[in-house]
């Protein structure tokens, strides 16, 4: 692969209109792999079409998060968002 050819540097993993699932986790850990922790899962969307922009494409979510003492003392909160093809398990 020739790195001077910019079209080789980046490609989409998904095709326009392909159905995706999204998992949104909140954690005070920078790296996340605790997928079985349902308490960390704040939002799960299924069958969302990729790169299809319509008024129905807009998603909003309100949530309550109770910060730990560490977070209240200048800790960090991370949003871990994962997308997969709809037929694939996370």
N, CA and C of each residue as an Amber inpcrd file, in Angstrom:
protein
   270
   0.8510000  -1.1790000   0.0000000   0.0000000   0.0000000   0.0000000
   0.8920000   1.2360000   0.0000000   0.5680000   2.1600000  -0.8370000
   1.3170000   3.4050000  -0.9540000   0.6460000   4.4740000  -0.0880000
   1.2910000   4.8880000   1.0410000   0.6660000   5.8730000   1.9270000
   0.4500000   7.2360000   1.2930000   1.0970000   7.5020000   0.1690000
   0.8680000   8.7890000  -0.4960000  -0.4830000   8.8140000  -1.2140000
  -1.0780000   7.6650000  -1.3950000  -2.4050000   7.5710000  -2.0080000
  -3.4460000   7.6750000  -0.8980000  -4.0060000   8.8700000  -0.7240000
  -4.8930000   9.1250000   0.4130000  -6.1300000   8.2440000   0.4170000
  -6.5910000   7.7970000  -0.7340000  -7.7880000   6.9600000  -0.7440000
  -7.5220000   5.5950000  -0.1110000  -6.2660000   5.2380000   0.1220000
  -5.9290000   3.9840000   0.7830000  -5.8080000   4.1370000   2.2950000
  -5.7850000   5.3590000   2.7750000  -5.5570000   5.5830000   4.1980000
  -6.7880000   5.3380000   5.0510000  -7.9590000   5.5760000   4.4950000
  -9.1550000   5.4680000   5.3100000 -10.3250000   5.0070000   4.4450000
 -11.0520000   4.0300000   4.9590000 -12.2650000   3.5770000   4.2840000
 -13.3260000   3.3150000   5.3380000 -14.5750000   3.3210000   4.9230000
 -15.6650000   3.0050000   5.8390000 -15.7600000   1.5000000   6.0320000
 -16.0290000   1.0980000   7.2590000 -16.2770000  -0.3120000   7.5330000
 -17.6900000  -0.7060000   7.1370000 -18.6000000   0.2530000   7.1480000
 -20.0100000  -0.0120000   6.9050000 -20.4460000   0.6460000   5.5990000
 -21.4890000   0.0920000   5.0140000 -22.0440000   0.6280000   3.7750000
 -23.2620000   1.4920000   4.0850000 -23.4930000   2.4900000   3.2580000
 -24.6440000   3.3740000   3.4440000 -25.9290000   2.5450000   3.5060000
 -26.7340000   2.8090000   4.5390000 -27.9950000   2.1080000   4.7280000
 -27.8800000   0.8050000   5.4900000 -26.6530000   0.3460000   5.7460000
 -26.4730000  -0.9140000   6.4790000 -27.0170000  -0.7630000   7.8990000
 -27.6780000  -1.7870000   8.3870000 -28.3070000  -1.7500000   9.7020000
 -27.2660000  -1.9800000  10.8000000 -27.1930000  -1.0240000  11.7550000
 -26.2140000  -1.0920000  12.8370000 -26.9070000  -1.0700000  14.1910000
 -26.2360000  -1.6620000  15.1710000 -26.6480000  -1.5630000  16.5690000
 -25.6200000  -0.7080000  17.2980000 -26.0780000   0.0530000  18.2890000
 -25.1960000   0.9230000  19.0560000 -25.3260000   0.6100000  20.5370000
 -24.1950000   0.5440000  21.2140000 -24.1420000   0.4020000  22.6650000
 -23.3920000   1.6010000  23.2200000 -23.9780000   2.2600000  24.2220000
 -23.3950000   3.4530000  24.8410000 -23.1910000   3.1470000  26.3250000
 -21.9390000   3.0910000  26.7420000 -21.5790000   2.8090000  28.1270000
 -20.9310000   4.0380000  28.7500000 -21.1650000   4.2530000  30.0400000
 -20.4460000   5.2720000  30.8070000 -19.5790000   4.5630000  31.8320000
 -18.3620000   5.0570000  31.9750000 -17.4170000   4.4440000  32.9000000
 -16.3990000   5.4860000  33.3440000 -15.8780000   5.2970000  34.5200000
 -14.7930000   6.1570000  34.9960000 -13.4350000   5.5860000  34.5950000
 -13.4500000   4.5140000  33.8270000 -12.2190000   3.8880000  33.3360000
 -11.9800000   4.3020000  31.8860000 -10.7390000   4.6360000  31.5730000
 -10.4100000   5.0610000  30.2120000 -10.6200000   3.9340000  29.2000000
 -10.2560000   2.7210000  29.5810000 -10.4380000   1.5570000  28.7050000
 -11.6100000   0.7450000  29.2210000 -12.4030000   0.2250000  28.3050000
 -13.6340000  -0.4610000  28.6950000 -13.7450000  -1.8010000  27.9930000
 -14.0520000  -2.8460000  28.7780000 -14.3480000  -4.1530000  28.1940000
 -15.3500000  -4.9360000  29.0440000 -16.0350000  -4.2570000  29.9450000
 -16.9840000  -4.8940000  30.8660000 -18.3850000  -4.9100000  30.2540000
 -18.5200000  -5.6020000  29.1210000 -19.7750000  -5.5810000  28.3710000
 -20.9240000  -6.2740000  29.0960000 -20.6290000  -7.0990000  30.0730000
 -21.6940000  -7.7790000  30.8160000 -22.2480000  -6.9100000  31.9480000
 -21.6430000  -5.7640000  32.1970000 -22.0880000  -4.8610000  33.2600000
 -23.2730000  -4.0310000  32.7650000 -24.4790000  -4.5220000  33.0420000
 -25.6810000  -3.8150000  32.5980000 -25.8220000  -2.4480000  33.2700000
 -25.1910000  -2.2470000  34.4300000 -25.2350000  -0.9540000  35.0960000
 -24.4650000   0.1190000  34.3540000 -23.5160000  -0.2850000  33.5230000
 -22.7240000   0.6670000  32.7440000 -23.3740000   0.9840000  31.4010000
 -24.3170000   0.1360000  30.9670000 -24.9940000   0.3440000  29.6880000
 -26.1240000   1.3480000  29.8730000 -25.9870000   2.5020000  29.2280000
 -26.9800000   3.5650000  29.3720000 -27.8940000   3.7000000  28.1610000
 -27.4820000   3.1600000  27.0300000 -28.3050000   3.3170000  25.8420000
 -27.9570000   2.2230000  24.8530000 -28.9810000   1.6000000  24.3060000
 -28.7970000   0.5820000  23.2770000 -29.8220000   0.8190000  22.1770000
 -29.3550000   1.0450000  20.9790000 -30.2180000   1.2410000  19.8050000
 -29.9820000   0.0760000  18.8490000 -31.0420000  -0.3880000  18.2090000
 -30.8980000  -1.4740000  17.2410000 -31.4190000  -1.0380000  15.8780000
 -30.8730000  -1.6860000  14.8670000 -31.3280000  -1.4970000  13.4820000
 -31.3470000  -0.0360000  13.0390000 -30.2680000   0.6690000  13.3200000
 -30.1230000   2.0580000  12.8870000 -29.4000000   2.0710000  11.5410000
 -29.9920000   2.6460000  10.5000000 -29.3210000   2.6590000   9.1960000
 -28.1260000   3.6130000   9.1970000 -27.0140000   3.1460000   8.6820000
 -25.7760000   3.9150000   8.6400000 -25.8290000   4.9590000   7.5220000
 -25.4890000   6.1970000   7.8610000 -25.3420000   7.3010000   6.9000000
 -26.6190000   7.5910000   6.1230000 -27.7570000   7.4090000   6.7670000
 -29.0410000   7.7710000   6.1680000 -29.5770000   8.9300000   6.9970000
 -29.6240000  10.1170000   6.4060000 -29.9670000  11.3250000   7.1510000
 -31.3960000  11.7580000   6.8430000 -32.2700000  11.5640000   7.8160000
 -33.6660000  11.9850000   7.7250000 -34.0310000  12.6330000   9.0590000
 -35.1640000  13.3070000   9.1480000 -35.5700000  13.8620000  10.4550000
 -35.6650000  12.7860000  11.5450000 -35.9570000  11.5420000  11.1650000
 -36.0400000  10.4520000  12.1370000 -34.6630000   9.9700000  12.5940000
 -33.6010000  10.4620000  11.9640000 -32.2440000  10.0360000  12.3130000
 -31.7510000  10.6450000  13.6180000 -32.3800000  11.7030000  14.0720000
 -31.9310000  12.4010000  15.2770000 -32.3230000  11.5960000  16.5060000
 -31.3520000  11.3820000  17.3890000 -31.5920000  10.6510000  18.6270000
 -31.1920000  11.5400000  19.8020000 -31.9770000  11.5320000  20.8520000
 -31.6110000  12.2350000  22.0820000 -31.8710000  11.3010000  23.2510000
 -31.1430000  11.5300000  24.3220000 -31.3050000  10.7100000  25.5150000
 -30.9650000  11.5600000  26.7190000 -31.8090000  11.5310000  27.7200000
 -31.5230000  12.1700000  29.0070000 -31.2490000  11.0610000  30.0050000
 -30.3060000  11.2940000  30.8750000 -29.9900000  10.2750000  31.8700000
 -29.5330000  10.9290000  33.1530000 -29.6160000  10.1690000  34.2230000
 -29.0750000  10.6040000  35.5090000 -27.8610000   9.7430000  35.8040000
 -26.7900000  10.4010000  36.1730000 -25.5640000   9.6960000  36.5290000
 -25.1240000  10.2090000  37.8860000 -24.8950000   9.3030000  38.8030000
 -24.4790000   9.6760000  40.1480000 -22.9660000   9.4730000  40.2610000
 -22.2150000  10.5590000  40.2690000 -20.7530000  10.4560000  40.2470000
 -20.1820000   9.9370000  41.5590000 -19.1090000   9.1800000  41.4250000
 -18.3880000   8.6900000  42.6000000 -17.6140000   9.8490000  43.2360000
 -17.0630000   9.6070000  44.4120000 -16.2480000  10.6300000  45.0780000
 -15.0390000  10.9880000  44.2180000 -14.4550000   9.9970000  43.5550000
 -13.3080000  10.2520000  42.6790000 -13.6890000  11.1920000  41.5440000
 -14.8300000  10.9430000  40.9470000 -15.2760000  11.7940000  39.8470000
 -15.5750000  13.2080000  40.3340000 -16.1320000  13.3200000  41.5260000
 -16.4360000  14.6350000  42.0880000 -15.1700000  15.4170000  42.4270000
 -14.0620000  14.7150000  42.5790000 -12.7820000  15.3640000  42.8780000
 -11.8940000  15.4000000  41.6400000 -12.4700000  15.8700000  40.5420000
 -11.7470000  16.0750000  39.2900000 -11.3690000  14.7740000  38.5840000
 -12.1480000  13.7270000  38.7830000 -11.9380000  12.4920000  38.0370000
 -12.4640000  12.6490000  36.6170000 -12.3910000  11.5840000  35.8560000
 -12.8440000  11.6160000  34.4600000 -13.9860000  10.6360000  34.2490000
 -14.8960000  11.0070000  33.3830000 -15.9960000  10.1430000  32.9760000
 -15.8580000   9.9220000  31.4750000 -15.9240000   8.6690000  31.0580000
 -15.7290000   8.3210000  29.6580000 -17.0080000   7.7530000  29.0630000
 -17.3150000   8.1700000  27.8610000 -18.4020000   7.5790000  27.0790000
 -17.7610000   6.5990000  26.1000000 -18.1540000   5.3470000  26.1940000
 -17.6540000   4.2990000  25.3030000 -18.8080000   3.9100000  24.3850000
 -18.6660000   4.1920000  23.1090000 -19.7400000   3.9500000  22.1450000
 -19.2400000   2.9450000  21.1160000 -20.0180000   1.8810000  20.9380000
 -19.6450000   0.8040000  20.0270000 -20.7580000   0.5910000  19.0100000
 -20.3770000   0.4230000  17.7510000 -21.3170000   0.1060000  16.6820000
 -20.9430000  -1.2400000  16.0880000 -21.9530000  -2.0770000  15.8390000
 -21.7490000  -3.3530000  15.1570000 -22.8430000  -3.5250000  14.1180000
 -22.5900000  -4.4010000  13.1850000 -23.6650000  -4.7840000  12.2670000
 -24.7660000  -5.4220000  13.0990000 -26.0020000  -5.2070000  12.7250000
 -27.1290000  -5.6380000  13.5500000 -27.1530000  -7.1320000  13.8230000
 -26.6370000  -7.9440000  12.9360000 -26.6850000  -9.3830000  13.1680000
 -25.5150000  -9.9060000  13.9940000 -24.6010000  -9.0240000  14.4170000
 -23.4080000  -9.4270000  15.1610000 -23.6090000  -9.1460000  16.6390000
 -23.2460000 -10.1130000  17.5030000 -23.2820000  -9.8730000  18.9470000
 -22.1440000  -8.9440000  19.3160000 -22.3640000  -8.1580000  20.3950000
 -21.3230000  -7.2280000  20.8320000 -20.0990000  -7.9460000  21.3410000
